[in-house]
Amino acid sequence: MDQRFIVPQFIDAEDKILGPITVRQFIIMIVGGLLIFAAYKLADFGLFLLEAFVIVSLVLLFAFIKVNGAPFHIFFANFLATFKKPKIRVWQKEHIKVEEFKIKGEDQAVKYVPKKRLLPSSKLSELSLIIDTGGVYKGEQTVNKLNKVTYNE
């Protein structure tokens, strides 16, 4: 049996509705037009011109400008996300205890770094099972403790 799948091409291209204008751009322009209309009805003419200039600038910016091939609203969202996150990334390195031993008759101290104790493979497989089941499986030690409490062993 021959299994062939059609792989979609150009999935990042947006649908065009009016010539080169996409659905996203059209919706942004409609919202901008509604905001200009509301500004015309609610403000005097001098303030309306200022508001219209700002609204048209923002509509053109968000509808048609791309930064590094991505639409401006994606760039702007990423820009805001960088300010919400901490600016300095600090690696919380675990302090390794270094023991010094002096050899008899010498003034130099020899530094010894104890090796980190690794988990046995059975413990690793149990931890991976706990993670894979989303915490439904509690692990052998937890189950054995619960059984001892339940059955008073």
Buried (B, 14 or more C-beta within 10 A) or exposed (E): EEEEEEEEEEEEEEEEEEEEBBEBBBEBBEBBEEBBEEBEEEBEEEEBEEBBEEBBEBBBEBBBEEEEEEBBBEBBEEEEEEEEEEEEEEEEEEEEEEEEEEEEEEEEEEEEEEEEEEEEEEEEEBEEEBEEEEEEBEBEEEEEEEEEEEEEE
